[in-house]
Each structure stands twice: as C-alpha cells, then as structure tokens.
Amino acid sequence: MLIGAVVHNHKLGRYHPIFFRLSSPPSGDDDLAAQRYRSTAHHTEGFATLDEAVQDMHETCRLEKCGVSTALFHWDGEGVPATTAYFDRGNVTMPAAA
C-alpha cells in the first residue's frame, strides 16, 4: 500500500505531496516491516499552500487507493527529498470516496 503525506520545501516555501511504499528494513526485522516506508515520488512543482498540497494528495490517494498520513516532512530544498519513515497503521486513513 502507498501512503501519501506532504513535504515542506523550506528553500522555496512550497509544499509537495510525497508518496511512500512499504520497505522492509535491511536488518530483516519482521516486527518493523509493516511500518517502515521509503519515499518513492513527490509532486515536483509543489503548491504555494499546505492546504493545496493536502487537497492534491487526498485526490491522488483517492484515485490510487493509497493511505493518507497527516505527517508533514521537512526538506531543505537541496537534492531530492528521499526519506524513510515509520508509519503507525492506526494513524493512516483512506480518503473518502468522491
């Protein structure tokens, strides 16, 4: 399952929907496998406001059947915002149908 969230680009002051895919830890610790995710893509242009980014992320997740997280990640704006995150499945919701 993909999980959508938002990353804030501090250099440009923009907000980007970002998506994560389940990724087992290198240690092979199965207890964490259900919670460890790696970022796989982000909205390159981003949005001027957090609300716009959240709305776009919710729409993408509704279409792609991915979970939604309220997490806000921070990015200095250099390079690519690749990251690893641990999500508690109890804090990930599915977007409402249109």
N, C-alpha and C positions, 0 to 999 in steps of 0.2 A: 504494500500500500504506500502511495506517495502521501507526504504531509506538506501542506503549504504553510508558510509563515511570511514575515516581512523583514527585510534588512534595511537599515538606515545608512545611506552613504553620507558620511559627515563632511567629506570634501565638497560635494555638490549640493548637499542639503536635500537630497531626493530619497524617495522610498521605493524599494524594489520588492515585488513578490519573489519569493525564493522557495524552491521545492526540494524535498528530501526523500531519499529512498532508503529502505531498510538495509543495513550493512552490518554483518556480524563483526565483532571485534577481532583483531588479529590474534588475540590470545586464545580465541575459540571458546571463551567463557559463555556457555549457552544461557546462563542466567541473565546476561545483559543483551543477548542477541535480539530480543523482541523490542528493545528500547533504543538501540544505537542506530542513528541515521546519518547519512552523508549527503551533503547538498549535491544536486545534480544539474540544476538550472536556475537561472534568475531572469527576471524581466530586465533586459539590457538598458532600455531608456529610463525606466522608472517613472515615478509620479511626483508631482510637486507636494502633495499632501499624503499623510498617513492614511486618511480616510479613502482616498482614491486608490491607493495600493491595496488596502484591505478589501475594497469592493472588487477590484480586478482579481485578486487572489481567490476570493469566495466564488466568483463566477467561473474561474478556471477549475477550481476544485469541484464545483457542481458538475461541470461538463466531464471532467476526467475521473470523477468518483474518488477523489482523494480526501484525506482528512484535513482538518483546519486546526492550526495552533494559534494561540494569541501571543506567542513569543515574538519579541522584537529583537533582532540581532543587530549588532553594531559593526560597521565597516569603515575603515579609514579612507576608502575610495581608491586605494592603490591596488593594482593587480586585479585578481578575481576573488569574489567573496566566498571561496570554497571553505567549508567548515564541517565539523562533526558535531552532532547534537544528540542529546538523550531526551526522548520524549516519554512521558508517562501516558500510557494509552487512556487513562482516565481523564486527561486534560486535552485530548484531541477529539474534536467533534466532526460530524459530517454536515456539510452545508445543506440548508433547506432546499427542497425541490422548487423549481420556478413555477 
